[in-house]
Amino acid sequence: MGNKNILRRGFTAALLAGLVSSWAAQAAEIIPVGTTGSSSNAVLGSTVIPYKEVTLSAQIPGVVKYVAGAVGTSLPQGGVVFQVDDSQLRAKRSAVVAQISQAQAGVTNAQSQYYRELASPRSKDVGAMPGFAMPSMFDQLAVRPFAKSFMGNYDSDAIRQADLSNATANVSQAQSQLQQANAQLQEIDASLRDASAYAPFEGIIMEKMVEVGDTVQPGQPLVKFGYVKYKRLQADVPAGLVGSLKQDMLVPARIDGSTHTSVRVSEIYPVADASRHTVTVKFDIPMEISTAPGMYAEIYLPESKRGDSQVITVPNSALLKGSSLPAVLVVKADNTSELRMVRLGSSQGDDRVEIVSGLTAGERIIDSPPVGVSSGWMPPESRSAATPDATNSGDNNASHK
């Protein structure tokens, strides 16, 4: 009995679903795309972004040994976000410190030798071993004067000058070695500072692309860090609409499909995207609005039109249900349909919505299509009242009724 009841209920549900689907298909009809007079607003999709955001990358190669926390972790300014293992750098630093000590001793010794040569020249040292292996006094009084007078190849002043130059060169060489060792120490200290990434401002971790134990290379992005006390909307505005925006201008917006507010124009990029012909614009969100980075939002921008203020409208029921992007089924000349994406504008009342782009007046679309239909689907019966010539709002409303 239990199985029979289950089968009976399943058959009833399937029958009801079929009847609903059949009724939905019968309710669909072909209507023309009309126009109506209205003040037009363009609706642009945008994203909630932090007030400031930076991407922290690895500066040295190594293994990550510390990450501050998961996504959403709050850090003060100057807090350590992540750290790369710096054991090898510290070993190199110890070796360079030893080189500095050795270089400092060399400088001290070279300076002592220079002062000794300056105060007591070796060329006039009476205690030194003479060249002819004779007593020093005899060498000073007889041998050197004899060599200078008769042989002409001995000049004590030139020898003294050469000894001073040699001592000076030794001092300069020792100082250069010390300076080179200090430069190596500064380089290693800079690398040690780069081993740790510090928060440039108060904020939270927005995206973590590394875990403890991962091996990283210089330039590899590791963490996205953002200041979220204030938030903004960022939108790519078509170049034709940017002219209607001014700095500090307030425009209406809807965040996350439910929160209605006004946002302020805070930044208009001075250049446009060459491929999409759009300009990036940022809007400040009021602090009292509860949002999170990454939320979807819609911004309503005034759209200036030349000539009359006629805008294209369609019933809300003509939009495909369950589609991630706004779309309608357009009837082609061969009596088949095609799926077409459209950009929506502001609501025009009477359950109608403005179409900013994607349709032209006079085209025919399918109203109230069933859920799940796609290109090629047509209603079982075509209403003769849906003619492609009806392009004004009055005809459009009549056919819709």
NORQUI-V764106 format. One record per residue. N is the residue number from 1. RES is the residue in one letter. PHI is phi in radians with two decimals (999 if undefined). Layout:
N_RES_PHI / N_RES_PHI
This chain:
1_M_999 / 2_G_-1.11 / 3_N_-1.16 / 4_K_-1.12 / 5_N_-1.12 / 6_I_-1.12 / 7_L_-1.10 / 8_R_-1.13 / 9_R_-1.16 / 10_G_-1.12 / 11_F_-1.15 / 12_T_-1.13 / 13_A_-1.10 / 14_A_-1.13 / 15_L_-1.13 / 16_L_-1.12 / 17_A_-1.10 / 18_G_-1.14 / 19_L_-1.13 / 20_V_-1.11 / 21_S_-1.11 / 22_S_-1.13 / 23_W_-1.13 / 24_A_-1.11 / 25_A_-1.15 / 26_Q_-1.19 / 27_A_-1.29 / 28_A_-1.20 / 29_E_-2.60 / 30_I_-1.66 / 31_I_-2.27 / 32_P_-1.46 / 33_V_-1.49 / 34_G_-1.97 / 35_T_-2.22 / 36_T_-2.62 / 37_G_-1.44 / 38_S_-2.90 / 39_S_-1.41 / 40_S_-1.57 / 41_N_-2.18 / 42_A_-1.52 / 43_V_-1.81 / 44_L_-2.03 / 45_G_-1.34 / 46_S_-2.56 / 47_T_-2.31 / 48_V_-1.30 / 49_I_-2.22 / 50_P_-1.19 / 51_Y_-1.09 / 52_K_-2.41 / 53_E_-2.59 / 54_V_-2.32 / 55_T_-1.93 / 56_L_-1.61 / 57_S_-2.02 / 58_A_-1.24 / 59_Q_-1.83 / 60_I_-2.32 / 61_P_-1.36 / 62_G_2.72 / 63_V_-1.87 / 64_V_-1.22 / 65_K_-1.98 / 66_Y_-2.72 / 67_V_-2.30 / 68_A_-1.07 / 69_G_2.92 / 70_A_-1.44 / 71_V_-1.06 / 72_G_1.74 / 73_T_-1.14 / 74_S_-1.60 / 75_L_-2.34 / 76_P_-1.37 / 77_Q_-1.08 / 78_G_1.58 / 79_G_-1.23 / 80_V_-1.33 / 81_V_-1.54 / 82_F_-2.66 / 83_Q_-2.52 / 84_V_-1.75 / 85_D_-0.99 / 86_D_-2.09 / 87_S_-1.08 / 88_Q_-1.12 / 89_L_-1.12 / 90_R_-1.20 / 91_A_-1.14 / 92_K_-1.11 / 93_R_-1.13 / 94_S_-1.09 / 95_A_-1.15 / 96_V_-1.22 / 97_V_-1.07 / 98_A_-1.12 / 99_Q_-1.10 / 100_I_-1.14 / 101_S_-1.09 / 102_Q_-1.15 / 103_A_-1.16 / 104_Q_-1.13 / 105_A_-1.12 / 106_G_-1.13 / 107_V_-1.14 / 108_T_-1.07 / 109_N_-1.15 / 110_A_-1.12 / 111_Q_-1.14 / 112_S_-1.10 / 113_Q_-1.12 / 114_Y_-1.15 / 115_Y_-1.13 / 116_R_-1.11 / 117_E_-1.16 / 118_L_-1.23 / 119_A_-1.53 / 120_S_-2.37 / 121_P_-1.03 / 122_R_-1.19 / 123_S_-1.20 / 124_K_-2.05 / 125_D_-1.38 / 126_V_-1.31 / 127_G_-1.57 / 128_A_-1.33 / 129_M_-1.21 / 130_P_-1.23 / 131_G_-1.20 / 132_F_-1.79 / 133_A_1.04 / 134_M_-1.95 / 135_P_-0.95 / 136_S_-1.08 / 137_M_-1.12 / 138_F_-1.13 / 139_D_-1.15 / 140_Q_-1.22 / 141_L_-1.57 / 142_A_-2.15 / 143_V_-1.20 / 144_R_-1.18 / 145_P_-1.06 / 146_F_-1.12 / 147_A_-1.15 / 148_K_-1.30 / 149_S_-1.43 / 150_F_-1.75 / 151_M_-1.70 / 152_G_1.22 / 153_N_-2.04 / 154_Y_-2.34 / 155_D_-2.34 / 156_S_-1.12 / 157_D_-1.17 / 158_A_-1.15 / 159_I_-1.14 / 160_R_-1.12 / 161_Q_-1.11 / 162_A_-1.15 / 163_D_-1.13 / 164_L_-1.12 / 165_S_-1.10 / 166_N_-1.14 / 167_A_-1.14 / 168_T_-1.10 / 169_A_-1.11 / 170_N_-1.10 / 171_V_-1.12 / 172_S_-1.10 / 173_Q_-1.14 / 174_A_-1.15 / 175_Q_-1.16 / 176_S_-1.13 / 177_Q_-1.11 / 178_L_-1.16 / 179_Q_-1.13 / 180_Q_-1.12 / 181_A_-1.14 / 182_N_-1.13 / 183_A_-1.12 / 184_Q_-1.10 / 185_L_-1.14 / 186_Q_-1.11 / 187_E_-1.11 / 188_I_-1.19 / 189_D_-1.10 / 190_A_-1.12 / 191_S_-1.15 / 192_L_-1.14 / 193_R_-1.15 / 194_D_-1.26 / 195_A_-1.16 / 196_S_-2.02 / 197_A_-1.80 / 198_Y_-1.93 / 199_A_-1.16 / 200_P_-1.28 / 201_F_-2.79 / 202_E_-1.18 / 203_G_3.14 / 204_I_-2.27 / 205_I_-1.34 / 206_M_-1.66 / 207_E_-2.67 / 208_K_-2.03 / 209_M_-1.92 / 210_V_-2.62 / 211_E_-2.22 / 212_V_-1.07 / 213_G_1.81 / 214_D_-1.27 / 215_T_-1.61 / 216_V_-2.14 / 217_Q_-2.15 / 218_P_-1.00 / 219_G_1.58 / 220_Q_-1.33 / 221_P_-1.13 / 222_L_-2.08 / 223_V_-2.51 / 224_K_-1.78 / 225_F_-2.18 / 226_G_-2.39 / 227_Y_-1.68 / 228_V_-1.97 / 229_K_-1.12 / 230_Y_-1.99 / 231_K_-2.28 / 232_R_-2.37 / 233_L_-1.88 / 234_Q_-2.15 / 235_A_-2.40 / 236_D_-1.65 / 237_V_-1.60 / 238_P_-0.97 / 239_A_-1.01 / 240_G_-1.24 / 241_L_-1.73 / 242_V_-1.15 / 243_G_-1.07 / 244_S_-1.51 / 245_L_-1.76 / 246_K_-2.26 / 247_Q_-1.06 / 248_D_1.21 / 249_M_-1.29 / 250_L_-1.71 / 251_V_-2.30 / 252_P_-1.28 / 253_A_-2.63 / 254_R_-2.29 / 255_I_-1.86 / 256_D_1.03 / 257_G_1.32 / 258_S_-2.40 / 259_T_-1.53 / 260_H_-1.72 / 261_T_-2.75 / 262_S_-2.04 / 263_V_-2.05 / 264_R_-1.84 / 265_V_-1.20 / 266_S_-1.87 / 267_E_-2.68 / 268_I_-2.09 / 269_Y_-1.09 / 270_P_-1.35 / 271_V_-2.20 / 272_A_-1.86 / 273_D_-1.26 / 274_A_-1.21 / 275_S_-1.52 / 276_R_-1.83 / 277_H_0.99 / 278_T_-2.18 / 279_V_-2.09 / 280_T_-1.34 / 281_V_-2.24 / 282_K_-1.97 / 283_F_-2.21 / 284_D_-1.39 / 285_I_-1.68 / 286_P_-1.00 / 287_M_-1.11 / 288_E_-1.32 / 289_I_-1.44 / 290_S_-1.49 / 291_T_-2.42 / 292_A_-2.40 / 293_P_-0.98 / 294_G_1.75 / 295_M_-1.13 / 296_Y_-1.50 / 297_A_-2.52 / 298_E_-2.08 / 299_I_-2.03 / 300_Y_-1.81 / 301_L_-1.90 / 302_P_-1.14 / 303_E_-1.95 / 304_S_-1.40 / 305_K_-2.13 / 306_R_-1.57 / 307_G_1.36 / 308_D_-1.35 / 309_S_-1.80 / 310_Q_-1.40 / 311_V_-2.18 / 312_I_-1.50 / 313_T_-2.32 / 314_V_-2.44 / 315_P_-1.17 / 316_N_-1.07 / 317_S_-1.21 / 318_A_-1.37 / 319_L_-1.29 / 320_L_-1.14 / 321_K_-1.42 / 322_G_1.41 / 323_S_-1.53 / 324_S_-1.23 / 325_L_-2.11 / 326_P_-1.07 / 327_A_-2.66 / 328_V_-2.35 / 329_L_-1.73 / 330_V_-1.73 / 331_V_-1.47 / 332_K_-1.57 / 333_A_-1.16 / 334_D_-1.52 / 335_N_1.11 / 336_T_-2.15 / 337_S_-1.96 / 338_E_-2.38 / 339_L_-1.40 / 340_R_-2.37 / 341_M_-1.36 / 342_V_-2.31 / 343_R_-1.85 / 344_L_-1.52 / 345_G_-1.90 / 346_S_-1.46 / 347_S_-1.23 / 348_Q_-1.89 / 349_G_1.39 / 350_D_0.97 / 351_D_1.01 / 352_R_-2.16 / 353_V_-2.31 / 354_E_-1.35 / 355_I_-1.89 / 356_V_-1.32 / 357_S_-2.65 / 358_G_2.01 / 359_L_-2.35 / 360_T_-2.17 / 361_A_-1.07 / 362_G_1.79 / 363_E_-1.22 / 364_R_-1.90 / 365_I_-2.29 / 366_I_-1.71 / 367_D_-1.62 / 368_S_0.99 / 369_P_-1.25 / 370_P_-1.15 / 371_V_-1.21 / 372_G_1.61 / 373_V_-1.35 / 374_S_-2.48 / 375_S_-0.98 / 376_G_1.73 / 377_W_-1.31 / 378_M_-2.33 / 379_P_-1.15 / 380_P_-1.01 / 381_E_-2.24 / 382_S_-1.69 / 383_R_-1.38 / 384_S_-1.18 / 385_A_-1.24 / 386_A_-1.48 / 387_T_-1.81 / 388_P_-1.26 / 389_D_-1.52 / 390_A_-1.44 / 391_T_-2.00 / 392_N_-1.58 / 393_S_-1.18 / 394_G_-1.15 / 395_D_-1.10 / 396_N_-1.10 / 397_N_-1.12 / 398_A_-1.15 / 399_S_-1.18 / 400_H_-1.17 / 401_K_-1.20
